[in-house]
Amino acid sequence: MNDESPSKRRLPRLGCFGWGFVILALPLLFAVVALLIWSNGVSRDVQAKLAQIRAAGEPVTADDLADAYRLPPNRPDETRFWLTANDPGDLTFEVKRDRKKIDE
């Protein structure tokens, strides 16, 4: 007669390291599954928000933003004039000149 009846079966012998691995791997597995479920929900929320922004006609991507600020045809680009006018080098000169007046 076989000594291993169903009532006397034991868990497989994994040893100390085997059970340690199982104890550490199960919570990690649950955490990964929870993270995947959560990120899927967040992804759906982000896609819904982006759809609302697109429906409002606002730019969503860098290309959309570039198109939104594109110059109209037959209009000159005045960017360099603004950059020259707002050059911080001129401001530094003014501060130094004014400081000399105060020190004198």
HELIX and SHEET records of a PDB file:
HELIX    1   1 PRO A    6  LYS A    8  5                                   3    
HELIX    2   2 GLY A   15  ALA A   55  1                                  41    
HELIX    3   3 ALA A   62  ALA A   68  1                                   7    
HELIX    4   4 THR A   79  ALA A   85  1                                   7    
HELIX    5   5 PRO A   88  ASP A  103  1                                  16    
END                                                                             
